[in-house]
Amino acid sequence: MREEPTGGVWVIVDHTGDEVEGIALELLGQARELADRLGLSAAAVVLGDDVRGLAPLLGQCGADSVYLAEGPLLGAYNPDAYAPLLADLIHRERPLIVLWGATDQGRDLAPRVAARLGTGLASNCTRVDLNEDGLLLMTRPVYGGQASCNVVCPQARPQMATLQPGAVPAKRPDPSRQAQVIAVDVSLSSQSLRLRLEEVIKIAPSALDVTEAEVIVAGGRGVGSEAGFHLVEQVAHLMGAAVAASRPVVDAGWAPYERQVGLSGKTVAPRLYIACGISGVNHHVVGMKDSRAVVAIDQDPQAPIFQIADVKIVGDLHQVLPSLVERLRRLRQERGTAEDAEVLRTLADVPAARRDS
Ligand SMILES: Cc1cc2nc3c(=O)[nH]c(=O)nc-3n(C[C@H](O)[C@H](O)[C@H](O)COP(=O)(O)OP(=O)(O)OC[C@H]3O[C@@H](n4cnc5c(N)ncnc54)[C@H](O)[C@@H]3O)c2cc1C
């Protein structure tokens, strides 16, 4: 019988330098649960420059230990530095399972490390579990999100998966928990790096990350033009919401890729999702179906998005949205803010729209 590695269940942590990203906390909750079921430890791995301050929260959210690899050359993501360092660390410490966020960094880094280690990787998973043999059961969408399949990695180790942000809930921090911090030796020279960071272009603070947002206003092909998409942005701005888009809007260049929701974009689960001119094809819906409340605005009463909408507005968004903008402005002037309930009431009352439910 083969002897399994005993290095535990690991999470490679996405962070901004100052803060741990939500996806890392989601993965840690999952790692904690798997580790408990396997009788192993859970660990978080942080690469960066001066990132020791992130360790306490990782301990509170489930890590028994935090591997810290620090140095100026690790300050910004660089696959030339990150991939060999992580592959060496994993090779040395022998975790049984490694979980990554299906984020820009995770999607780029995990396959590089998998190739170096000669192991498998299930990408973009929506769920991980253990099967009856104690193997990691990794569930991922196939056939454009029409079906999902379960994948196992029976031979090579570690078993590795990237998980979509928002796929699993994060655990609440437990202030009584503490992780052991383990410093990782970093010996890197700038000569060994083929990539050099020239400039970091910061996204405007108003451009909230869709995976973190509580309220999202999303535009689809029905907006018709870049100017039409500005209407969606205006509504989002007035509601303090994040802006999202369907793929045709991103393909047309009206919104950047990081705003795309769906199979080949991001997975979101906000409190409120307002879909404007989005038909509701499965490739899009798979990324937002876990939203708590969905409002859909579409001129076609047969649009599939209405099948999952809690509030259905059949109308031309070029009439509905300006009217909504005007009312939201008024609400903000009167009360300084616009709460979800007020927005829903306003939507229900917008002229030129028929509210079906
Ligand atoms: C492998 C693969 C991956 C994909 N990944 C994604 C993904 O991640 N995300 C994604 O979104 N798509 C994805 N797609 C594309 C997907 O199949 C659909 O083409 C896309 O979601 C449709 O976008 P839409 O709803 O904006 O456009 P459409 O389907 O064209 O719908 C536009 C809607 O707007 C309505 N409309 C038009 N004018 C108005 C108006 N004036 N007022 C109100 N309503 C109006 C129409 O009635 C219609 O319902 C993927 C496709 C493939 C093959």
The ligand as an SDF file (V2000), in Angstrom:
LIG
                    3D

 53 58  0  0  0  0  0  0  0  0999 V2000
  -17.0170   28.4480  -23.5910 C   0  0  0  0  0  0  0  0  0  0  0  0
  -17.8450   29.6710  -23.4230 C   0  0  0  0  0  0  0  0  0  0  0  0
  -17.6690   30.4520  -22.2830 C   0  0  0  0  0  0  0  0  0  0  0  0
  -18.4780   31.5680  -22.0830 C   0  0  0  0  0  0  0  0  0  0  0  0
  -18.3030   32.3120  -20.9570 N   0  0  0  0  0  0  0  0  0  0  0  0
  -19.1320   33.3410  -20.7220 C   0  0  0  0  0  0  0  0  0  0  0  0
  -19.0270   34.0950  -19.5170 C   0  0  0  0  0  0  0  0  0  0  0  0
  -18.1420   33.8770  -18.6690 O   0  0  0  0  0  0  0  0  0  0  0  0
  -19.9170   35.0800  -19.3130 N   0  0  0  0  0  0  0  0  0  0  0  0
  -20.9090   35.4040  -20.2070 C   0  0  0  0  0  0  0  0  0  0  0  0
  -21.6980   36.3150  -19.9560 O   0  0  0  0  0  0  0  0  0  0  0  0
  -20.9800   34.7290  -21.3730 N   0  0  0  0  0  0  0  0  0  0  0  0
  -20.1230   33.7190  -21.6540 C   0  0  0  0  0  0  0  0  0  0  0  0
  -20.2150   33.0690  -22.8350 N   0  0  0  0  0  0  0  0  0  0  0  0
  -21.1330   33.6080  -23.8710 C   0  0  0  0  0  0  0  0  0  0  0  0
  -22.5730   33.1490  -23.7020 C   0  0  0  0  0  0  0  0  0  0  0  0
  -22.7800   31.9350  -24.3850 O   0  0  0  0  0  0  0  0  0  0  0  0
  -23.5680   34.1830  -24.2340 C   0  0  0  0  0  0  0  0  0  0  0  0
  -23.2690   34.4610  -25.5800 O   0  0  0  0  0  0  0  0  0  0  0  0
  -23.5680   35.5020  -23.4640 C   0  0  0  0  0  0  0  0  0  0  0  0
  -23.6940   35.2580  -22.0860 O   0  0  0  0  0  0  0  0  0  0  0  0
  -24.7400   36.3740  -23.9030 C   0  0  0  0  0  0  0  0  0  0  0  0
  -24.5760   37.6290  -23.3420 O   0  0  0  0  0  0  0  0  0  0  0  0
  -25.7840   38.6340  -23.2070 P   0  0  0  0  0  0  0  0  0  0  0  0
  -26.8430   38.0170  -22.3670 O   0  0  0  0  0  0  0  0  0  0  0  0
  -25.2110   39.9360  -22.7860 O   0  0  0  0  0  0  0  0  0  0  0  0
  -26.2500   38.8150  -24.7320 O   0  0  0  0  0  0  0  0  0  0  0  0
  -27.5400   38.2680  -25.4670 P   0  0  0  0  0  0  0  0  0  0  0  0
  -27.7070   36.8160  -25.2740 O   0  0  0  0  0  0  0  0  0  0  0  0
  -27.4530   38.7720  -26.8740 O   0  0  0  0  0  0  0  0  0  0  0  0
  -28.7480   38.9770  -24.7150 O   0  0  0  0  0  0  0  0  0  0  0  0
  -29.0100   40.3380  -24.7850 C   0  0  0  0  0  0  0  0  0  0  0  0
  -30.3620   40.5720  -24.0880 C   0  0  0  0  0  0  0  0  0  0  0  0
  -30.6110   41.9670  -24.0680 O   0  0  0  0  0  0  0  0  0  0  0  0
  -31.9930   42.1750  -24.3510 C   0  0  0  0  0  0  0  0  0  0  0  0
  -32.1250   43.5230  -24.8970 N   0  0  0  0  0  0  0  0  0  0  0  0
  -31.7280   43.9950  -26.1100 C   0  0  0  0  0  0  0  0  0  0  0  0
  -31.9860   45.3350  -26.1790 N   0  0  0  0  0  0  0  0  0  0  0  0
  -32.5660   45.6930  -25.0090 C   0  0  0  0  0  0  0  0  0  0  0  0
  -33.0700   46.9140  -24.5040 C   0  0  0  0  0  0  0  0  0  0  0  0
  -32.9800   48.0650  -25.1900 N   0  0  0  0  0  0  0  0  0  0  0  0
  -33.6100   46.9240  -23.2560 N   0  0  0  0  0  0  0  0  0  0  0  0
  -33.6940   45.7830  -22.5090 C   0  0  0  0  0  0  0  0  0  0  0  0
  -33.2420   44.5790  -22.9730 N   0  0  0  0  0  0  0  0  0  0  0  0
  -32.6670   44.5430  -24.1910 C   0  0  0  0  0  0  0  0  0  0  0  0
  -32.3730   41.0730  -25.3390 C   0  0  0  0  0  0  0  0  0  0  0  0
  -33.7670   40.8440  -25.2900 O   0  0  0  0  0  0  0  0  0  0  0  0
  -31.5430   39.9090  -24.7820 C   0  0  0  0  0  0  0  0  0  0  0  0
  -32.2970   39.1440  -23.8610 O   0  0  0  0  0  0  0  0  0  0  0  0
  -19.4360   31.9420  -23.0660 C   0  0  0  0  0  0  0  0  0  0  0  0
  -19.5610   31.1750  -24.2100 C   0  0  0  0  0  0  0  0  0  0  0  0
  -18.7870   30.0540  -24.3970 C   0  0  0  0  0  0  0  0  0  0  0  0
  -18.9670   29.2460  -25.6570 C   0  0  0  0  0  0  0  0  0  0  0  0
  1  2  1  0
  2  3  1  0
  2 52  2  0
  3  4  2  0
  4  5  1  0
  4 50  1  0
  5  6  2  0
  6  7  1  0
  6 13  1  0
  7  8  2  0
  7  9  1  0
  9 10  1  0
 10 11  2  0
 10 12  1  0
 12 13  2  0
 13 14  1  0
 14 15  1  0
 14 50  1  0
 15 16  1  0
 16 17  1  0
 16 18  1  0
 18 19  1  0
 18 20  1  0
 20 21  1  0
 20 22  1  0
 22 23  1  0
 23 24  1  0
 24 25  2  0
 24 26  1  0
 24 27  1  0
 27 28  1  0
 28 29  2  0
 28 30  1  0
 28 31  1  0
 31 32  1  0
 32 33  1  0
 33 34  1  0
 33 48  1  0
 34 35  1  0
 35 36  1  0
 35 46  1  0
 36 37  1  0
 36 45  1  0
 37 38  2  0
 38 39  1  0
 39 40  1  0
 39 45  2  0
 40 41  1  0
 40 42  2  0
 42 43  1  0
 43 44  2  0
 44 45  1  0
 46 47  1  0
 46 48  1  0
 48 49  1  0
 50 51  2  0
 51 52  1  0
 52 53  1  0
M  END
$$$$
